[in-house]
Amino acid sequence: MPELADIFCRHGPEYRTKFADRMLPSHLKAMEDIENCRTESMGGQVYLCDECGETRYSYHSCKNRHCPKCGNDSTDLWLKTQMDLLLPETYFLITFTLPAGLRFLARSNQKPIYDLLFTASAEALKKLAMDPKFLGGRIAMIGVLHTWGRDLSYHPHVHYIIPGGCLSLDKRWISSSKKFFVPVKALSTIFRAKIRDGLEKLALFDAVDQKIWKKPWVVHSKPVGTGEAALRYLAPYVYRVALSNNRIEHVGDTSVTFRYRESATGISHRMTLTPMELIRRFLQHVLPVGFHKVRYYGLLSPSNRRTFKLLQNILTTGSVLQAILNPSESEKPSVPQTPEAILCPHCGSQLRLLKTIRSARTRGPP
């Protein structure tokens, strides 16, 4: 089956020749990693089966978060960790979308604009939640940045998963309505104002068409039950890349074809692009080095995590004693894991390490 690595290996040199002087270091690094992932240049091990003589090569993964071959195990681990943080409340999925008129600016200034998108949306939520007309206390939020549409279009937005309730100033838990959290019209107005203030501080305000501040902005909110389904929906976006290998159908000299499913109707479509255009679309979703696309705010922020765990225990069991006596999983001493034996795919016998292949790159995988 064709892979993204095939596209990069086949057409990447031409793309870099044309655009290398305008490419971000993170884009160049992502292309290099994806091209070399699980190849001999990454280094690895050679195993031998003494029973049937089978030789097995195991090359290292690149560990780049934008590589479609890496990250599946991390998705399952992240999902389990978030499930352990759920409260016995109705949850809400609230989405803040960056207007089309600001996307050109975001594409050229990814880190500051993405940081601002997170900060402005989180502060807008916290401000309304503190208003006693709506909730009157501190809330807990998990935010996930998502930048792509299914056709690889550029569409930056942040999803928040929030339990329906707040911790009041006098330390009482107040549950919200099961159908309503905070008014989205007021939320979008505050969000727009905070983005505007942030752009002024970044000295980017003058680069924006001023008509954008007179248009309505999109904030969407809906109840999502216990929160489990919403977490399962978001989990793939945490580690999944903009274009997975199983969606690529054809890689040719002049065209690349992939499948995508229309979110509104669920109907599958095929899209054919030139290799240069597909690479461009993919790379605009490569995040800056070290950028955190998942963030925790309010009661779920690192500084408030112990308070949240105590609150979770009270709401679940009615007692704080268990939370105090039993540390969280992250506080328990880790137990060393014994490496699993590698078995021969033909006869099932245990393979023996024959030799190690050194990486041809200047820096091996983590």
N, C-alpha and C positions, 0 to 999 in steps of 0.2 A: 504493500500500500504506500502511496506517496505521503511524504511527511513535510513539515515546515522546514526541517533541516535540508531536505532536497532542494527546496526553493532557494534557501539562502546559499547553499553550496553552488547551485547552478547559476543563479542570477545575482548573488550578493556582491561578487567582485565588480560587476558593472555598476551596481547601485552605489557602492563606495567610491568608485572612480568619479561618478557624476556628482555625488553629494557629500563626500567625506568632510569637506571644509565647513559644511553647515550642520553636520551631525553631532548630537550630544555624545559625550563619552559613554553614557549609559546605553545608548543605542548601539554603538560600536561593540561594546562589551557583550550585550545580549546576542547580537548576531554571531560573534565569535564563539560564545559558549554554546549556543544552539547548534551551530555547525559541527562542533567537536564533541558534543555530549555522547557518551557511551561509544566512543571510538578509541582506537589505539593511542591517539595523541593525548588522551586524558590519563593514560596509565591504567593499571588494573592487575588482575591475577589470572594465571593459567592453572586450571585444575585437571587432574588425570584420574580416570577410573581404573583401578588395578584389576577389576573384574572383567570388564569388556573392552578396555583400551580406549574409551571415549575421552576426547579432549574438549574441555569447555573453557571458553574465554569470557571473563567477566570484567568489563571495562567500567571505569568510574563515571558517575553522573556529574553534570556540570554544577548542579545545585542552584542554578539561576532561577529565580522565581517566575521568570517569563518563559521558561522552557516547557513545552508541552509534555516532555517525557518525565518531568520531575514534579513532585508536590502532592500526589494523590494520598499518600499516607498522612501527610501533614493536615490535609483537609479533614480526615476522620478524627484525628487527635484534637484539632481545634473545635470541631462540632461537639465532641464529648465534653470538653472543658466548658463550653458555653452552656450546655444542657445542665451541668452541675450548678450553674449560677441562676437558674430560673426561680422566680418567685411564684407562689400560688395565686396569681392574678391574671386578669385578661391583659394581653399584650397588644401593643400598637406598633405598626410599621409606618414610619414617617419618612418621606423622601423629599429632599431638597435638590432641585435641578438648577444647574448653572444656565442662565439664558443663552440663547444662540449668539446674541450680540457680544458676549464675553468669551466665547470659546476660542476665538483666534488669539486672544490675549493669554488664555490659559495654556494653549498649546506651546506658546513661546516662553512662558514663565511658569512652568509646571509647579515647581516646589512652592513658591510663594502663593500662587493662586490656589493650589490644592489645600495648603495650610489655612488660607483665608476661608475657603469653602467650609472646612471643618469647624474652624473657630466661630465664624459668623452663624452657622446653623446651630451649633451647640449652645452658644450664648443666647440666641433667640429663644430656643426651647427652655433654657433655664430661667430666663426672664419672665416668660409667660407663666411657667409652672409656679414660680414664687408668688405670683399675683393671687391673693386670697379669693378673688372672684372666680378663679378657675380651680386651682389646687391648693396653693399656699404652702409650698415646701420644696425640699430638694428631691430630684428625681434621679433615676439610674438609666444610663444610656450606653449602648454599644453602637458605634458608627462604622460603616464600611463604605469605602470609596469604590465607585464603579465608573469606568470611563468609556466603555464601548457599547454600541448597539450590536445586534446579532449579525448585521451585515458589515461589521468593522467600522461603522461610522463613529465619529467622535462625539460623545454625549456624557460629559462629566456630571455625576450626581452622587449624593451620599444618602445611604439608607440607615435609619436608626431603628433599633429594636428596643422598645421601652415598656417596662411593666406599668400597668395602669394604677398609679398611686404615687404618693410622695411621703417623705419624712418631714413632719412639721417642725417648726422651731422649738416646740416644747416636747420633741422626741416621740410624737405619736405617728403611727402609720395611718394615712388617709387614702382610702381607695377612690379611684375615679369612677365615672360612669363606665359601663362595659361597652358603650357605643361611641363615647365622645371623650377625647383627651383634652386638647386645647384648640381654639378656633384657628383654622388654617389661614383665613384671610388676614388676621392680625399677625400671625406667625410669618407670613410672606412679606408683610410690610416691614417688620423688624429685621428680617433676614436681608432684605434689599438695602435697608439703611446701614446695616453693619458691613455689608460688602462695599458699599459706597465709601464709608469711613475708612475701611481697610485699604482700598485702592488709593485713597489720598495719602495715607501713611506710606504706601509703597511707591509713591510718585508715579503711579500708572493711571491715575484718574483722567488725565487729559487725552489719553490714547483711546478712550471709549466714546462712542456716539452717545451724546447726552439724551437722546430720545429714549434710551433704554430705561431711564429712571422714572419715566411716565407710564411705562407699560406694566401690566400685571405680571407678577412672577409666580412660578408654579411650585407649590408645596402640597404634597398629597399625604393624607393620613387615613389609615383604616385599621379597625380592630382585627387581630389575627389569632384569636383564641389563646391557647396556653403559651404560644411563642415557639413551640417545637417546630411546627411546619415552616415558620418564617426563618428560623435558624437553618433548617435544612435547605431552604431556598437560597439563602445567602452564603452558606458554607462553600459551595463550589467557586463563588466569585472571589473568595479570599485567596485561593491558591490556583484557581483555573486561569488559563491565559486567554487572550482575545480570540485565538483560533486554535482549536485542538486538532491533532492529527487525524482523528476519525471523521472530521468534517471535510477534509480535502479529498477531492475525487480525481483531479487531473492536474499534472504539472507538465507544461510543454515549453517550447522555445519562445512562444509569443503570448501564451495565456495560461492562467491558473483558474480552476473551477472549484468552488466549495459550496457546501450546503449550509443553509441557515433556516431557522424556524421563526416565522413572524409571531411576535409575542401577543399581538391582539387577537389573532385568529387561530394560531397553532398550525397554520398551513406551512409546509416545507417549500422552500424555493432554492434555486441554484443561481449563483452569481459567478460571472466570469470577468476577470480583471487581467490587465497586463501584469507581468511579474513585478515591474517597477511600482505600479500602483498598489498592489497587494502588500509589498514590503513597506511602502510608505504608510499605509493604513495600519499595519500591525505595529510598527515602531512608534506611532503616536500614542500607543497605550503602554509603552514601556515606562515605568515609573523612575523617578530620580533615585540614585543610589542611596540606600539607607532610609528611604521614605516609608513611613508606617501607614498602610492603607486601612488598618483596623485601629480604632481608638476608643478609649473608655472614659466616660465623663460622669460628673455628679457622684452618686453613691458608688459607682463602679470604677471610679478613678483609683489608681494604685494607693493614694494616700487615704482613701475611704474604704478600702476593700475589707478591712476587719469589721468596720461598722456594718457594712453590707452583709457579711457572713452572719453576724449576730442577729441582724434583722431577719435574714432568711430563716434562721433557726427558730426565732420567735414566731414568725408567721406560719411555719411548717409544723412545729411541734408544740409551741406555746411555752417553751423553756429556753433559757439562755445557758443553762448549766452544761448541756451537751456540747455547745459550740465552744465553751471555754475549756472543757476537759479534752475534747478531741480536736487536734489541730487539723487544718485543711490539708488536702493531699499535697499541696506545694510545700507545706511545712514538715511533712513526714520525711524521715531519712530514706533516701533512695536505696533500693536493693539492686546490687549488681546483676545484670542480665547475662546469662550464659549464651554465647553466640550459637545460633542454630546451625546444625550440620548441613552442608551443601550436598545434595544427593544427585546421582547420575540420572538424567532424564530418560535413559534407555532401560537400565537394569535396576535402578533404585538403590544401588550401593553408595556408600559415602565416598565423595571425591576427595582426593589428596592434593594439597597445594603443591604445584610443580615449580612455579616461579612467579616472580612479581615483575610487572612491566612498569618501568618508570615513566612518569609523565613527560611528554616532549615540550610542555608549556612551562613558562617561567614560574608559574605558581599553580600548584596542584589543587584539587578540590578540597574543601574543608573536611 
